[in-house]
Amino acid sequence: MIGMSKIVKTIANISFPLVIIYGLYVIAHGHLTPGGGFQGGAVVASGCVLILVAHGSSWIFTKIKESHLSILESLGALGFISLALGGIFTGTMFFTNFLKGTNFLFGTIPTSGAANINTGGTIPLMNFAVGLKVIAGLFVIVLVMAYATSQKQEEEA
Amino acid sequence: MTRRDYTAVIFLTLVAMFLIFGALLMRPFGTPEEDAMDQYIIDNTQQETGANNGVTAVVFDYRGFDTLGEATVLFTAVAGVIMIFRRLKK
């Protein structure tokens, strides 16, 4: 049997969606509550690694390839850099918060105290980009390492 | 005791003295020497960036270039790991 026992697989399958939802919450509320793209991405990547440990890396490789995750990570990096370049194209500097103060996406400015989620300018979008990058990056590191070492063990046995 | 033991005791004492004097010379918690920058960020973050979370505002707005470097470090780490472990798995 590939992976761990049936008990571990069942518990991992139950707790996987909860971990993913919590991580996505931390990413999406990065400009309001403690957390952000890096922290939420680490949480989501930990959930993916939980599934990887429970089911075994060769089962994961039938579902997803590491090249797909590399593409996701590059998309996150490109989104981050293009959001930063948007500051130049709208007439000011690199990393200018060009969406702040407009009535477009995430544009409103909070007055005081608690704010709604539609604030922050480019900060939530940058959180999404960095979150995507961290999810794909951390997961592909663990996935490639686990797959390489598992092949080695099978050859030795 | 051999000469090596004496050396170890002397170095241990030096390190312990360094740490103890460092701990005695620390200023009390929450009273930085220079707090003009902290107060500026606390006062103006909400108006200047539109974000309520001051830490995220510093990371992604005031010091965005530093975050770009962090993302590049992560990208380089992923590229290096894939490059090393692709060889191992045929």
gemmi code that builds the backbone of each chain (N, CA, C; Angstrom):
import gemmi

chains = {
    "A": [
        ("MET", (0.845, -1.197, 0.000), (0.000, 0.000, 0.000), (0.881, 1.248, 0.000)),
        ("ILE", (0.544, 2.193, -0.866), (1.311, 3.435, -0.926), (0.882, 4.328, 0.224)),
        ("GLY", (1.837, 4.977, 0.861), (1.503, 5.926, 1.911), (1.291, 5.256, 3.247)),
        ("MET", (0.637, 5.980, 4.144), (0.460, 5.504, 5.514), (-0.830, 4.703, 5.632)),
        ("SER", (-1.237, 4.394, 6.857), (-2.398, 3.538, 7.079), (-3.695, 4.272, 6.758)),
        ("LYS", (-4.786, 3.499, 6.769), (-6.088, 4.071, 6.402), (-6.555, 5.122, 7.399)),
        ("ILE", (-6.195, 4.948, 8.689), (-6.576, 5.915, 9.722), (-5.939, 7.275, 9.426)),
        ("VAL", (-4.653, 7.265, 9.144), (-3.944, 8.517, 8.890), (-4.500, 9.196, 7.646)),
        ("LYS", (-4.787, 8.383, 6.594), (-5.327, 8.976, 5.364), (-6.675, 9.625, 5.615)),
        ("THR", (-7.549, 8.961, 6.411), (-8.871, 9.520, 6.659), (-8.781, 10.823, 7.434)),
        ("ILE", (-7.953, 10.826, 8.487), (-7.842, 12.047, 9.292), (-7.238, 13.180, 8.469)),
        ("ALA", (-6.263, 12.857, 7.626), (-5.657, 13.885, 6.778), (-6.675, 14.426, 5.790)),
        ("ASN", (-7.519, 13.535, 5.227), (-8.531, 14.010, 4.285), (-9.551, 14.897, 4.966)),
        ("ILE", (-9.865, 14.608, 6.256), (-10.847, 15.442, 6.953), (-10.262, 16.806, 7.283)),
        ("SER", (-9.013, 16.828, 7.763), (-8.457, 18.109, 8.220), (-7.882, 18.946, 7.088)),
        ("PHE", (-7.692, 18.357, 5.907), (-7.109, 19.116, 4.789), (-7.947, 20.337, 4.387)),
        ("PRO", (-9.297, 20.213, 4.187), (-10.051, 21.409, 3.794), (-10.052, 22.499, 4.850)),
        ("LEU", (-10.043, 22.125, 6.139), (-10.036, 23.135, 7.190), (-8.736, 23.937, 7.154)),
        ("VAL", (-7.614, 23.245, 6.972), (-6.318, 23.931, 6.914), (-6.268, 24.858, 5.706)),
        ("ILE", (-6.784, 24.365, 4.556), (-6.764, 25.182, 3.340), (-7.613, 26.437, 3.517)),
        ("ILE", (-8.807, 26.270, 4.112), (-9.695, 27.421, 4.282), (-9.064, 28.429, 5.235)),
        ("TYR", (-8.445, 27.945, 6.307), (-7.811, 28.874, 7.248), (-6.661, 29.633, 6.581)),
        ("GLY", (-5.864, 28.932, 5.790), (-4.764, 29.601, 5.112), (-5.238, 30.634, 4.111)),
        ("LEU", (-6.296, 30.296, 3.355), (-6.821, 31.264, 2.389), (-7.434, 32.462, 3.107)),
        ("TYR", (-8.020, 32.223, 4.299), (-8.537, 33.348, 5.085), (-7.406, 34.280, 5.507)),
        ("VAL", (-6.284, 33.694, 5.954), (-5.156, 34.521, 6.386), (-4.615, 35.340, 5.217)),
        ("ILE", (-4.593, 34.729, 3.999), (-4.110, 35.473, 2.829), (-5.077, 36.602, 2.481)),
        ("ALA", (-6.386, 36.296, 2.448), (-7.359, 37.272, 1.955), (-7.534, 38.429, 2.926)),
        ("HIS", (-7.317, 38.200, 4.230), (-7.470, 39.270, 5.202), (-6.120, 39.832, 5.637)),
        ("GLY", (-5.111, 39.715, 4.776), (-3.767, 40.128, 5.170), (-3.665, 41.595, 5.493)),
        ("HIS", (-4.503, 42.448, 4.873), (-4.402, 43.876, 5.135), (-5.263, 44.312, 6.313)),
        ("LEU", (-5.990, 43.387, 6.950), (-6.832, 43.762, 8.089), (-6.383, 43.106, 9.388)),
        ("THR", (-6.076, 41.826, 9.343), (-5.721, 41.090, 10.552), (-4.271, 40.631, 10.446)),
        ("PRO", (-3.658, 40.197, 11.551), (-2.285, 39.697, 11.474), (-2.147, 38.555, 10.475)),
        ("GLY", (-1.084, 38.589, 9.723), (-0.873, 37.582, 8.682), (-0.618, 38.270, 7.360)),
        ("GLY", (-0.702, 37.505, 6.284), (-0.427, 38.051, 4.970), (-0.105, 36.937, 4.003)),
        ("GLY", (0.494, 37.318, 2.893), (0.754, 36.344, 1.852), (1.727, 35.259, 2.271)),
        ("PHE", (2.824, 35.645, 2.926), (3.825, 34.650, 3.310), (3.265, 33.677, 4.347)),
        ("GLN", (2.591, 34.243, 5.367), (2.140, 33.391, 6.464), (1.015, 32.471, 6.012)),
        ("GLY", (0.027, 33.019, 5.307), (-1.072, 32.178, 4.831), (-0.605, 31.149, 3.819)),
        ("GLY", (0.354, 31.545, 2.972), (0.900, 30.585, 2.021), (1.604, 29.438, 2.711)),
        ("ALA", (2.285, 29.733, 3.820), (2.940, 28.659, 4.571), (1.899, 27.722, 5.175)),
        ("VAL", (0.745, 28.277, 5.628), (-0.304, 27.433, 6.204), (-0.870, 26.503, 5.132)),
        ("VAL", (-1.202, 27.043, 3.947), (-1.770, 26.222, 2.881), (-0.769, 25.167, 2.417)),
        ("ALA", (0.507, 25.557, 2.317), (1.530, 24.587, 1.899), (1.676, 23.482, 2.934)),
        ("SER", (1.490, 23.819, 4.235), (1.542, 22.777, 5.266), (0.396, 21.796, 5.105)),
        ("GLY", (-0.800, 22.288, 4.729), (-1.912, 21.375, 4.479), (-1.624, 20.445, 3.314)),
        ("CYS", (-1.034, 20.979, 2.256), (-0.688, 20.147, 1.101), (0.370, 19.110, 1.482)),
        ("VAL", (1.320, 19.510, 2.345), (2.355, 18.573, 2.768), (1.760, 17.480, 3.646)),
        ("LEU", (0.704, 17.824, 4.414), (0.007, 16.805, 5.204), (-0.553, 15.706, 4.303)),
        ("ILE", (-1.209, 16.111, 3.198), (-1.731, 15.140, 2.239), (-0.588, 14.339, 1.615)),
        ("LEU", (0.507, 15.039, 1.319), (1.663, 14.362, 0.701), (2.228, 13.282, 1.619)),
        ("VAL", (2.357, 13.605, 2.918), (2.917, 12.638, 3.864), (1.968, 11.466, 4.052)),
        ("ALA", (0.654, 11.736, 4.091), (-0.303, 10.670, 4.353), (-0.416, 9.718, 3.171)),
        ("HIS", (-0.444, 10.252, 1.947), (-0.742, 9.424, 0.777), (0.485, 8.968, 0.009)),
        ("GLY", (1.643, 9.568, 0.273), (2.832, 9.155, -0.448), (3.047, 9.981, -1.704)),
        ("SER", (4.321, 10.230, -2.009), (4.610, 11.175, -3.090), (4.286, 10.588, -4.457)),
        ("SER", (4.360, 9.264, -4.627), (4.078, 8.724, -5.962), (2.588, 8.814, -6.281)),
        ("TRP", (1.719, 8.780, -5.245), (0.286, 8.999, -5.501), (0.034, 10.442, -5.901)),
        ("ILE", (0.726, 11.383, -5.240), (0.554, 12.799, -5.581), (1.008, 13.039, -7.021)),
        ("PHE", (2.064, 12.345, -7.437), (2.594, 12.587, -8.782), (1.684, 12.067, -9.873)),
        ("THR", (0.704, 11.196, -9.531), (-0.289, 10.850, -10.544), (-1.315, 11.952, -10.733)),
        ("LYS", (-1.423, 12.869, -9.755), (-2.409, 13.953, -9.832), (-1.817, 15.238, -10.372)),
        ("ILE", (-0.590, 15.566, -9.976), (-0.031, 16.879, -10.313), (1.462, 16.719, -10.560)),
        ("LYS", (1.963, 17.498, -11.503), (3.389, 17.462, -11.815), (4.065, 18.696, -11.243)),
        ("GLU", (5.376, 18.579, -11.014), (6.035, 19.722, -10.399), (6.177, 20.876, -11.386)),
        ("SER", (6.067, 20.580, -12.697), (6.151, 21.683, -13.656), (4.920, 22.579, -13.563)),
        ("HIS", (3.744, 21.980, -13.254), (2.546, 22.799, -13.068), (2.728, 23.762, -11.894)),
        ("LEU", (3.301, 23.235, -10.800), (3.511, 24.089, -9.632), (4.547, 25.167, -9.918)),
        ("SER", (5.545, 24.833, -10.731), (6.525, 25.861, -11.107), (5.868, 26.975, -11.897)),
        ("ILE", (4.925, 26.592, -12.785), (4.213, 27.616, -13.552), (3.405, 28.509, -12.615)),
        ("LEU", (2.734, 27.892, -11.608), (1.969, 28.687, -10.647), (2.872, 29.660, -9.898)),
        ("GLU", (4.053, 29.168, -9.496), (4.951, 30.038, -8.741), (5.431, 31.198, -9.601)),
        ("SER", (5.741, 30.913, -10.870), (6.183, 31.998, -11.750), (5.061, 32.989, -11.999)),
        ("LEU", (3.801, 32.481, -12.072), (2.666, 33.392, -12.235), (2.549, 34.329, -11.030)),
        ("GLY", (2.761, 33.794, -9.818), (2.721, 34.648, -8.636), (3.787, 35.725, -8.683)),
        ("ALA", (5.004, 35.343, -9.068), (6.094, 36.322, -9.139), (5.806, 37.377, -10.193)),
        ("LEU", (5.279, 36.935, -11.367), (4.980, 37.899, -12.431), (3.878, 38.852, -12.011)),
        ("GLY", (2.857, 38.333, -11.298), (1.795, 39.212, -10.827), (2.313, 40.245, -9.849)),
        ("PHE", (3.202, 39.808, -8.952), (3.772, 40.747, -7.973), (4.554, 41.848, -8.667)),
        ("ILE", (5.404, 41.459, -9.631), (6.236, 42.459, -10.306), (5.383, 43.373, -11.174)),
        ("SER", (4.334, 42.814, -11.817), (3.518, 43.689, -12.673), (2.681, 44.641, -11.836)),
        ("LEU", (2.248, 44.216, -10.633), (1.566, 45.162, -9.743), (2.512, 46.281, -9.315)),
        ("ALA", (3.788, 45.902, -9.082), (4.757, 46.926, -8.713), (5.026, 47.864, -9.878)),
        ("LEU", (5.082, 47.302, -11.113), (5.320, 48.141, -12.294), (4.132, 49.035, -12.604)),
        ("GLY", (2.937, 48.632, -12.151), (1.761, 49.472, -12.364), (1.925, 50.861, -11.781)),
        ("GLY", (2.703, 50.967, -10.710), (2.985, 52.281, -10.158), (3.729, 53.166, -11.127)),
        ("ILE", (4.649, 52.576, -11.918), (5.380, 53.375, -12.916), (4.443, 53.797, -14.036)),
        ("PHE", (3.594, 52.841, -14.503), (2.750, 53.151, -15.661), (1.664, 54.154, -15.331)),
        ("THR", (1.266, 54.267, -14.047), (0.288, 55.281, -13.697), (0.942, 56.596, -13.326)),
        ("GLY", (2.230, 56.723, -13.529), (2.831, 58.039, -13.476), (3.701, 58.346, -12.278)),
        ("THR", (3.804, 57.454, -11.290), (4.669, 57.770, -10.146), (5.827, 56.790, -10.072)),
        ("MET", (6.011, 56.126, -8.949), (7.230, 55.340, -8.757), (6.931, 53.844, -8.743)),
        ("PHE", (8.007, 53.063, -8.729), (7.943, 51.625, -8.493), (7.317, 51.385, -7.123)),
        ("PHE", (6.386, 50.419, -7.028), (5.709, 50.047, -5.785), (4.820, 51.153, -5.235)),
        ("THR", (4.345, 52.065, -6.089), (3.345, 53.018, -5.613), (1.992, 52.313, -5.497)),
        ("ASN", (1.252, 52.670, -4.466), (-0.065, 52.071, -4.234), (-1.083, 52.796, -5.116)),
        ("PHE", (-1.132, 52.379, -6.415), (-1.896, 53.188, -7.377), (-3.389, 52.965, -7.292)),
        ("LEU", (-3.863, 51.920, -6.611), (-5.306, 51.695, -6.499), (-5.907, 52.404, -5.302)),
        ("LYS", (-5.072, 52.971, -4.434), (-5.586, 53.580, -3.212), (-6.304, 54.887, -3.529)),
        ("GLY", (-7.481, 55.062, -2.948), (-8.193, 56.309, -3.135), (-9.104, 56.326, -4.343)),
        ("THR", (-8.928, 55.382, -5.298), (-9.880, 55.286, -6.391), (-11.098, 54.511, -5.907)),
        ("ASN", (-12.194, 54.610, -6.625), (-13.373, 53.843, -6.246), (-13.426, 52.508, -6.957)),
        ("PHE", (-12.280, 52.055, -7.455), (-12.167, 50.773, -8.137), (-11.940, 49.691, -7.095)),
        ("LEU", (-11.396, 48.571, -7.512), (-11.146, 47.418, -6.647), (-10.280, 47.789, -5.438)),
        ("PHE", (-10.712, 47.429, -4.244), (-9.988, 47.664, -2.990), (-9.612, 49.124, -2.799)),
        ("GLY", (-10.427, 50.038, -3.298), (-9.960, 51.415, -3.374), (-10.269, 52.293, -2.194)),
        ("THR", (-11.239, 51.939, -1.347), (-11.659, 52.890, -0.323), (-10.613, 52.986, 0.789)),
        ("ILE", (-10.604, 54.141, 1.438), (-9.686, 54.385, 2.542), (-10.486, 54.313, 3.836)),
        ("PRO", (-10.069, 53.517, 4.823), (-10.823, 53.434, 6.073), (-10.687, 54.727, 6.867)),
        ("THR", (-11.765, 55.112, 7.542), (-11.712, 56.354, 8.316), (-10.994, 56.121, 9.643)),
        ("SER", (-11.552, 55.267, 10.491), (-10.844, 54.929, 11.729), (-11.425, 53.639, 12.254)),
        ("GLY", (-10.655, 52.955, 13.101), (-11.138, 51.727, 13.694), (-11.196, 50.601, 12.691)),
        ("ALA", (-12.225, 49.751, 12.807), (-12.326, 48.571, 11.965), (-12.693, 48.959, 10.540)),
        ("ALA", (-12.046, 48.304, 9.562), (-12.304, 48.589, 8.160), (-12.896, 47.357, 7.501)),
        ("ASN", (-13.592, 47.550, 6.384), (-14.076, 46.385, 5.637), (-12.972, 45.886, 4.724)),
        ("ILE", (-13.288, 44.804, 3.977), (-12.229, 44.139, 3.218), (-11.912, 44.894, 1.936)),
        ("ASN", (-12.753, 45.842, 1.555), (-12.568, 46.556, 0.295), (-11.638, 47.753, 0.481)),
        ("THR", (-10.535, 47.568, 1.182), (-9.582, 48.647, 1.406), (-8.192, 48.153, 1.046)),
        ("GLY", (-7.242, 49.073, 1.050), (-5.857, 48.643, 0.966), (-5.175, 48.867, -0.362)),
        ("GLY", (-5.905, 49.224, -1.430), (-5.230, 49.468, -2.700), (-4.629, 48.208, -3.271)),
        ("THR", (-3.343, 48.263, -3.612), (-2.703, 47.096, -4.221), (-2.263, 46.069, -3.193)),
        ("ILE", (-2.360, 46.383, -1.902), (-1.823, 45.472, -0.881), (-2.519, 44.109, -0.892)),
        ("PRO", (-3.881, 44.025, -0.967), (-4.494, 42.692, -1.031), (-4.107, 41.916, -2.283)),
        ("LEU", (-3.994, 42.609, -3.421), (-3.612, 41.905, -4.655), (-2.181, 41.372, -4.556)),
        ("MET", (-1.296, 42.182, -3.970), (0.077, 41.697, -3.764), (0.096, 40.525, -2.794)),
        ("ASN", (-0.815, 40.556, -1.780), (-0.914, 39.418, -0.874), (-1.312, 38.161, -1.617)),
        ("PHE", (-2.283, 38.286, -2.549), (-2.692, 37.112, -3.318), (-1.526, 36.585, -4.147)),
        ("ALA", (-0.802, 37.490, -4.808), (0.300, 37.061, -5.669), (1.381, 36.362, -4.852)),
        ("VAL", (1.764, 36.971, -3.722), (2.810, 36.368, -2.893), (2.315, 35.069, -2.271)),
        ("GLY", (1.002, 35.014, -1.934), (0.463, 33.784, -1.379), (0.525, 32.638, -2.369)),
        ("LEU", (0.147, 32.909, -3.616), (0.235, 31.886, -4.667), (1.666, 31.402, -4.841)),
        ("LYS", (2.584, 32.372, -4.818), (4.003, 32.042, -4.989), (4.515, 31.182, -3.848)),
        ("VAL", (4.129, 31.514, -2.613), (4.630, 30.763, -1.458), (3.997, 29.377, -1.400)),
        ("ILE", (2.699, 29.279, -1.709), (2.044, 27.956, -1.728), (2.773, 27.038, -2.692)),
        ("ALA", (2.890, 27.481, -3.960), (3.492, 26.627, -4.981), (4.957, 26.356, -4.681)),
        ("GLY", (5.687, 27.393, -4.205), (7.113, 27.228, -3.974), (7.414, 26.240, -2.862)),
        ("LEU", (6.760, 26.423, -1.691), (7.049, 25.525, -0.572), (6.592, 24.112, -0.872)),
        ("PHE", (5.422, 23.976, -1.540), (4.929, 22.632, -1.815), (5.816, 21.914, -2.834)),
        ("VAL", (6.308, 22.643, -3.829), (7.125, 21.960, -4.835), (8.475, 21.556, -4.256)),
        ("ILE", (8.991, 22.336, -3.290), (10.239, 21.931, -2.639), (10.058, 20.587, -1.939)),
        ("VAL", (8.996, 20.486, -1.086), (8.792, 19.242, -0.336), (8.451, 18.099, -1.273)),
        ("LEU", (7.663, 18.377, -2.319), (7.239, 17.320, -3.244), (8.421, 16.715, -3.980)),
        ("VAL", (9.288, 17.564, -4.510), (10.430, 17.057, -5.278), (11.394, 16.296, -4.378)),
        ("MET", (11.636, 16.814, -3.166), (12.524, 16.112, -2.233), (11.949, 14.758, -1.843)),
        ("ALA", (10.645, 14.701, -1.534), (10.028, 13.443, -1.104), (10.059, 12.428, -2.232)),
        ("TYR", (9.773, 12.873, -3.457), (9.754, 11.941, -4.573), (11.149, 11.385, -4.842)),
        ("ALA", (12.150, 12.238, -4.804), (13.515, 11.778, -5.077), (13.970, 10.753, -4.049)),
        ("THR", (13.722, 11.013, -2.777), (14.178, 10.072, -1.751), (13.354, 8.796, -1.763)),
        ("SER", (12.071, 8.846, -2.126), (11.273, 7.617, -2.135), (11.751, 6.686, -3.243)),
        ("GLN", (12.112, 7.207, -4.401), (12.648, 6.363, -5.457), (13.924, 5.664, -5.018)),
        ("LYS", (14.746, 6.394, -4.274), (15.998, 5.843, -3.815), (15.767, 4.669, -2.864)),
        ("GLN", (14.777, 4.812, -1.959), (14.497, 3.739, -1.008), (14.004, 2.490, -1.725)),
        ("GLU", (13.177, 2.666, -2.758), (12.679, 1.490, -3.463), (13.803, 0.757, -4.172)),
        ("GLU", (14.775, 1.501, -4.688), (15.894, 0.844, -5.352), (16.746, 0.063, -4.371)),
        ("GLU", (16.919, 0.612, -3.146), (17.731, -0.080, -2.156), (17.037, -1.332, -1.654)),
        ("ALA", (15.725, -1.318, -1.555), (14.993, -2.450, -0.978), (14.927, -3.622, -1.950)),
    ],
    "B": [
        ("MET", (42.975, 18.385, 34.645), (42.410, 19.042, 33.461), (43.486, 19.309, 32.424)),
        ("THR", (43.161, 19.042, 31.207), (44.127, 19.286, 30.139), (44.052, 20.736, 29.705)),
        ("ARG", (44.931, 21.068, 28.807), (44.972, 22.437, 28.316), (43.698, 22.788, 27.546)),
        ("ARG", (43.156, 21.784, 26.867), (41.939, 22.007, 26.101), (40.759, 22.340, 27.015)),
        ("ASP", (40.697, 21.683, 28.187), (39.631, 21.977, 29.142), (39.743, 23.402, 29.659)),
        ("TYR", (40.988, 23.825, 29.974), (41.150, 25.211, 30.445), (40.668, 26.197, 29.395)),
        ("THR", (41.037, 25.933, 28.153), (40.602, 26.833, 27.084), (39.085, 26.898, 27.009)),
        ("ALA", (38.443, 25.726, 27.151), (36.992, 25.703, 27.067), (36.372, 26.493, 28.205)),
        ("VAL", (36.919, 26.347, 29.421), (36.362, 27.064, 30.577), (36.517, 28.570, 30.394)),
        ("ILE", (37.702, 28.980, 29.895), (37.931, 30.424, 29.717), (36.956, 30.987, 28.688)),
        ("PHE", (36.792, 30.283, 27.578), (35.891, 30.803, 26.547), (34.441, 30.804, 27.018)),
        ("LEU", (34.071, 29.768, 27.791), (32.697, 29.716, 28.301), (32.437, 30.894, 29.230)),
        ("THR", (33.440, 31.205, 30.105), (33.270, 32.337, 31.011), (33.139, 33.641, 30.242)),
        ("LEU", (33.961, 33.785, 29.192), (33.896, 35.017, 28.401), (32.534, 35.172, 27.747)),
        ("VAL", (32.018, 34.074, 27.164), (30.726, 34.157, 26.491), (29.614, 34.455, 27.492)),
        ("ALA", (29.691, 33.801, 28.687), (28.661, 34.030, 29.693), (28.701, 35.465, 30.185)),
        ("MET", (29.919, 36.023, 30.388), (30.018, 37.419, 30.821), (29.454, 38.357, 29.770)),
        ("PHE", (29.777, 38.056, 28.521), (29.253, 38.891, 27.424), (27.731, 38.905, 27.436)),
        ("LEU", (27.119, 37.708, 27.583), (25.652, 37.634, 27.558), (25.044, 38.325, 28.771)),
        ("ILE", (25.676, 38.140, 29.970), (25.094, 38.721, 31.187), (25.169, 40.243, 31.131)),
        ("PHE", (26.341, 40.784, 30.692), (26.436, 42.245, 30.611), (25.506, 42.788, 29.547)),
        ("GLY", (25.345, 42.037, 28.457), (24.395, 42.472, 27.433), (22.988, 42.520, 27.962)),
        ("ALA", (22.622, 41.512, 28.782), (21.271, 41.498, 29.333), (21.081, 42.619, 30.341)),
        ("LEU", (22.162, 42.949, 31.108), (22.015, 44.026, 32.099), (21.906, 45.386, 31.433)),
        ("LEU", (22.541, 45.533, 30.269), (22.557, 46.836, 29.611), (21.338, 47.073, 28.728)),
        ("MET", (20.444, 46.049, 28.613), (19.282, 46.245, 27.743), (18.358, 47.301, 28.307)),
        ("ARG", (17.763, 48.071, 27.390), (16.774, 49.053, 27.862), (15.460, 48.335, 28.120)),
        ("PRO", (14.556, 48.916, 28.933), (13.289, 48.245, 29.240), (12.460, 47.991, 27.997)),
        ("PHE", (11.644, 46.950, 28.060), (10.862, 46.532, 26.895), (9.862, 47.621, 26.513)),
        ("GLY", (9.778, 47.899, 25.210), (8.782, 48.842, 24.726), (9.217, 50.286, 24.741)),
        ("THR", (10.496, 50.576, 25.060), (10.961, 51.958, 25.037), (12.157, 52.070, 24.113)),
        ("PRO", (11.922, 52.154, 22.802), (13.049, 52.264, 21.866), (13.731, 53.612, 21.978)),
        ("GLU", (14.991, 53.640, 21.532), (15.759, 54.878, 21.635), (15.176, 55.966, 20.732)),
        ("GLU", (14.748, 55.523, 19.546), (14.264, 56.479, 18.544), (12.885, 56.000, 18.108)),
        ("ASP", (11.828, 56.725, 18.388), (10.492, 56.227, 18.062), (9.737, 57.148, 17.121)),
        ("ALA", (10.443, 58.045, 16.425), (9.751, 58.946, 15.512), (9.139, 58.173, 14.347)),
        ("MET", (9.914, 57.206, 13.792), (9.429, 56.408, 12.661), (8.229, 55.557, 13.071)),
        ("ASP", (8.295, 54.932, 14.263), (7.172, 54.101, 14.711), (5.918, 54.942, 14.814)),
        ("GLN", (6.053, 56.120, 15.439), (4.872, 56.961, 15.646), (4.319, 57.444, 14.312)),
        ("TYR", (5.222, 57.741, 13.356), (4.752, 58.168, 12.031), (3.936, 57.064, 11.380)),
        ("ILE", (4.443, 55.816, 11.454), (3.726, 54.711, 10.798), (2.399, 54.455, 11.484)),
        ("ILE", (2.374, 54.513, 12.833), (1.117, 54.291, 13.550), (0.100, 55.368, 13.190)),
        ("ASP", (0.572, 56.618, 13.052), (-0.368, 57.708, 12.806), (-0.882, 57.725, 11.369)),
        ("ASN", (-0.006, 57.432, 10.386), (-0.357, 57.715, 8.996), (-0.631, 56.515, 8.125)),
        ("THR", (-0.460, 55.288, 8.665), (-0.623, 54.110, 7.815), (-2.006, 54.031, 7.198)),
        ("GLN", (-3.034, 54.286, 8.013), (-4.393, 54.090, 7.517), (-4.709, 55.067, 6.391)),
        ("GLN", (-4.242, 56.296, 6.496), (-4.544, 57.271, 5.448), (-3.667, 57.069, 4.217)),
        ("GLU", (-2.392, 56.715, 4.431), (-1.473, 56.689, 3.290), (-1.574, 55.413, 2.469)),
        ("THR", (-1.883, 54.279, 3.115), (-1.929, 53.027, 2.374), (-3.318, 52.452, 2.279)),
        ("GLY", (-4.222, 52.845, 3.154), (-5.558, 52.274, 3.123), (-5.666, 50.930, 3.787)),
        ("ALA", (-4.604, 50.452, 4.431), (-4.645, 49.152, 5.088), (-4.658, 49.342, 6.596)),
        ("ASN", (-5.410, 48.498, 7.287), (-5.471, 48.601, 8.747), (-4.301, 47.916, 9.419)),
        ("ASN", (-3.739, 46.908, 8.767), (-2.640, 46.152, 9.356), (-1.327, 46.866, 9.055)),
        ("GLY", (-0.726, 47.438, 10.094), (0.475, 48.223, 9.883), (1.646, 47.413, 9.383)),
        ("VAL", (1.754, 46.163, 9.844), (2.882, 45.332, 9.419), (2.797, 45.051, 7.921)),
        ("THR", (1.596, 44.665, 7.452), (1.444, 44.413, 6.021), (1.656, 45.679, 5.212)),
        ("ALA", (1.227, 46.816, 5.773), (1.441, 48.071, 5.054), (2.922, 48.367, 4.897)),
        ("VAL", (3.706, 48.092, 5.937), (5.149, 48.322, 5.814), (5.757, 47.340, 4.828)),
        ("VAL", (5.339, 46.061, 4.915), (5.970, 45.033, 4.093), (5.654, 45.228, 2.616)),
        ("PHE", (4.405, 45.573, 2.297), (4.016, 45.621, 0.886), (3.952, 47.029, 0.315)),
        ("ASP", (4.016, 48.056, 1.154), (3.911, 49.398, 0.602), (5.160, 50.235, 0.890)),
        ("TYR", (5.461, 50.468, 2.168), (6.620, 51.315, 2.471), (7.921, 50.639, 2.076)),
        ("ARG", (8.009, 49.307, 2.339), (9.242, 48.584, 2.039), (8.968, 47.493, 1.003)),
        ("GLY", (8.278, 47.852, -0.070), (7.920, 46.856, -1.062), (9.119, 46.268, -1.773)),
        ("PHE", (10.165, 47.064, -1.934), (11.344, 46.583, -2.646), (12.018, 45.451, -1.884)),
        ("ASP", (11.988, 45.530, -0.553), (12.547, 44.465, 0.280), (11.763, 43.173, 0.096)),
        ("THR", (10.434, 43.289, -0.036), (9.610, 42.099, -0.248), (9.894, 41.472, -1.603)),
        ("LEU", (10.193, 42.311, -2.597), (10.586, 41.769, -3.903), (11.846, 40.928, -3.779)),
        ("GLY", (12.798, 41.405, -2.960), (14.006, 40.609, -2.734), (13.709, 39.297, -2.031)),
        ("GLU", (12.782, 39.327, -1.054), (12.416, 38.093, -0.363), (11.800, 37.091, -1.331)),
        ("ALA", (10.922, 37.586, -2.206), (10.286, 36.699, -3.182), (11.338, 36.115, -4.122)),
        ("THR", (12.346, 36.921, -4.456), (13.413, 36.416, -5.320), (14.224, 35.330, -4.621)),
        ("VAL", (14.425, 35.492, -3.309), (15.144, 34.462, -2.555), (14.373, 33.146, -2.592)),
        ("LEU", (13.049, 33.226, -2.410), (12.232, 32.012, -2.445), (12.293, 31.365, -3.834)),
        ("PHE", (12.224, 32.197, -4.880), (12.276, 31.691, -6.253), (13.607, 30.976, -6.515)),
        ("THR", (14.707, 31.583, -6.037), (16.018, 30.967, -6.235), (16.127, 29.654, -5.484)),
        ("ALA", (15.542, 29.592, -4.271), (15.589, 28.355, -3.493), (14.839, 27.246, -4.212)),
        ("VAL", (13.649, 27.571, -4.758), (12.867, 26.560, -5.466), (13.609, 26.087, -6.712)),
        ("ALA", (14.193, 27.028, -7.443), (14.932, 26.647, -8.647), (16.105, 25.748, -8.314)),
        ("GLY", (16.816, 26.064, -7.210), (17.953, 25.240, -6.836), (17.545, 23.846, -6.406)),
        ("VAL", (16.457, 23.750, -5.623), (16.017, 22.432, -5.159), (15.572, 21.573, -6.336)),
        ("ILE", (14.824, 22.159, -7.264), (14.370, 21.378, -8.423), (15.569, 20.947, -9.257)),
        ("MET", (16.545, 21.841, -9.400), (17.713, 21.516, -10.211), (18.510, 20.373, -9.596)),
        ("ILE", (18.636, 20.349, -8.265), (19.410, 19.274, -7.630), (18.659, 17.957, -7.675)),
        ("PHE", (17.355, 17.960, -7.329), (16.658, 16.704, -7.134), (16.082, 16.126, -8.417)),
        ("ARG", (16.123, 16.860, -9.507), (15.649, 16.283, -10.768), (16.583, 15.163, -11.219)),
        ("ARG", (17.875, 15.272, -10.918), (18.852, 14.258, -11.270), (18.555, 12.927, -10.613)),
        ("LEU", (18.082, 12.991, -9.336), (18.020, 11.775, -8.532), (16.924, 10.832, -8.957)),
        ("LYS", (15.921, 11.317, -9.685), (14.738, 10.457, -9.825), (14.531, 9.923, -11.225)),
        ("LYS", (15.537, 9.887, -12.067), (15.445, 9.239, -13.360), (14.257, 9.714, -14.208)),
    ],
}
model = gemmi.Model(1)
for chain_id, residues in chains.items():
    chain = gemmi.Chain(chain_id)
    for i, (resn, *xyz) in enumerate(residues, 1):
        res = gemmi.Residue()
        res.name, res.seqid = resn, gemmi.SeqId(i, " ")
        for name, pos in zip(("N", "CA", "C"), xyz):
            atom = gemmi.Atom()
            atom.name, atom.element = name, gemmi.Element(name[0])
            atom.pos, atom.b_iso = gemmi.Position(*pos), 0.0
            res.add_atom(atom)
        chain.add_residue(res)
    model.add_chain(chain)
structure = gemmi.Structure()
structure.add_model(model)
structure.setup_entities()
